[in-house]
């Protein structure tokens, strides 16, 4: 009887322990400091997730549908940092770059790409550059929407009143002007993703949601993209502005959507 009780007590200790191979300081449940070989694998299915590794060797999964739904080409080198899991985001968010504080309104996961989108209310308007820094501070990034499917999901589940978090003000998104040596300036998703194309038109068009005539780089100073507030555009179209803007059409840029890859 005593042996049985001892086994019951000891067993959970080994279940929650971290195991290291060629390391005495494992940081995960299984931490292998060396190459990996698997001799036999069962046949997978067409909708299986794909394993990837970040620059530190942490193995993660990517939804196969994410690679084919218009969200292809995620590049942490272009973003400038490796995003972190949503579970590690600071709560509460803490001070906001540029001043003020933020409150998290809620988060939802889109089953198509398994990304999580969190909505934030700020106490004051924020420019695009500080908004980018806030996304990095939280471990995610300013929301990117390179396909109609993702944009519609975000609009319905995050932005809208009733089904979302009632984000009625101007909202910066992760589409911004970049300059490459020897080439004209161009707008690009901060993650390196490309728009999903609509090949049924002539010429073919991207699945963007810019208001008619936008982006227009008015005055040669615009290059940061936002979602119009409800009074500026009832369809919540996109527009380009100077990245230093903190208020537009009487509405502060004080609401943000931060996207997390896992």
Rosetta blueprint (number, residue, H / E / L):
1 X L
2 X H
3 X H
4 X H
5 X H
6 X H
7 X H
8 X H
9 X H
10 X H
11 X H
12 X H
13 X H
14 X H
15 X H
16 X L
17 X L
18 X L
19 X E
20 X E
21 X E
22 X L
23 X L
24 X L
25 X L
26 X L
27 X L
28 X L
29 X L
30 X E
31 X E
32 X E
33 X L
34 X L
35 X L
36 X L
37 X L
38 X L
39 X L
40 X L
41 X L
42 X L
43 X L
44 X L
45 X L
46 X L
47 X L
48 X L
49 X L
50 X E
51 X E
52 X E
53 X E
54 X L
55 X L
56 X L
57 X L
58 X L
59 X E
60 X E
61 X E
62 X E
63 X L
64 X H
65 X H
66 X H
67 X H
68 X H
69 X L
70 X L
71 X L
72 X L
73 X L
74 X L
75 X L
76 X H
77 X H
78 X H
79 X H
80 X L
81 X L
82 X L
83 X L
84 X L
85 X L
86 X H
87 X H
88 X H
89 X L
90 X L
91 X L
92 X L
93 X L
94 X L
95 X E
96 X L
97 X L
98 X L
99 X L
100 X L
101 X E
102 X E
103 X E
104 X E
105 X E
106 X E
107 X E
108 X E
109 X E
110 X E
111 X L
112 X L
113 X L
114 X L
115 X E
116 X E
117 X E
118 X E
119 X E
120 X E
121 X E
122 X E
123 X L
124 X L
125 X L
126 X L
127 X L
128 X H
129 X H
130 X H
131 X H
132 X H
133 X H
134 X H
135 X H
136 X H
137 X H
138 X H
139 X L
140 X L
141 X E
142 X E
143 X L
144 X L
145 X L
146 X L
147 X L
148 X H
149 X H
150 X H
151 X H
152 X H
153 X H
154 X H
155 X H
156 X H
157 X H
158 X H
159 X H
160 X L
161 X L
162 X L
163 X L
164 X L
165 X L
166 X L
167 X L
168 X L
169 X L
170 X L
171 X E
172 X E
173 X E
174 X E
175 X E
176 X E
177 X E
178 X E
179 X L
180 X L
181 X L
182 X L
183 X L
184 X L
185 X L
186 X E
187 X E
188 X E
189 X E
190 X L
191 X L
192 X L
193 X L
194 X L
195 X L
196 X L
197 X E
198 X E
199 X L
200 X L
201 X L
202 X L
203 X L
204 X L
205 X E
206 X E
207 X L
208 X L
209 X L
210 X E
211 X L
212 X L
213 X L
214 X L
215 X L
216 X L
217 X L
218 X H
219 X H
220 X H
221 X L
222 X L
223 X L
224 X E
225 X E
226 X E
227 X E
228 X L
229 X L
230 X L
231 X L
232 X L
233 X L
234 X L
235 X L
236 X L
237 X L
238 X E
239 X E
240 X E
241 X E
242 X L
243 X L
244 X L
245 X L
246 X L
247 X E
248 X E
249 X L
250 X L
251 X E
252 X E
253 X L
254 X L
255 X E
256 X E
257 X E
258 X E
259 X E
260 X E
261 X L
262 X L
